[in-house]
Amino acid sequence: MKKLIPALLAFSAAFPALADDITYAKHIRPLWDDKCERCHGTSAPPYEVFLKDKKTFELDDKGPRMDSYESFVFFLTGPQAGALMRRLDDGSNTKDGQPGNMYRHLGRGEQRKENLQIFKQWIGEGAWIVKGAGELSKDEIQKIKAAK
């Protein structure tokens, strides 16, 4: 028993996201600041502007702005529902096994897998559904706990 307690403490320290409920402020935002801000931060265009000149922005390594909780929710439950899951997926949820185009930006090796797991936990059990824009049903959108 004496060895079990330090082992459990070490495990929870190594994986802080597993010890708590995943929140935008505590887990997702710091991850976003480290991995996503460069291309989706305040210098990135709002989604509507991005769509008007997508190729030019992509050549400049800019995607649509996602610098707030509200903008994240847009890509989870708004007109682009499912985009975040589709682009971050590791390929285990696709027919062709190909990861989404943003998966590689989640880190390297085990860190990438751990960061994906944090996003999946934030989205919610059974809510990580990889579909195109407008393809998620109302029931599937309701499962997304991150938007609540």
Secondary structure, DSSP 8 states (H G I E B T S, - for coil): -TTHHHHHHHHHHH-HHHHS---IIIIIHHHHHHHTHHHHSTTS--HHHHHHTHHHHHHTT------SHHHHHHHHHSTTTTHHHHHH--STTSTT----TTGGGG-SHHHHHHHHHHHHHHH-TTT-----TT-S-HHHHHT-GGG-
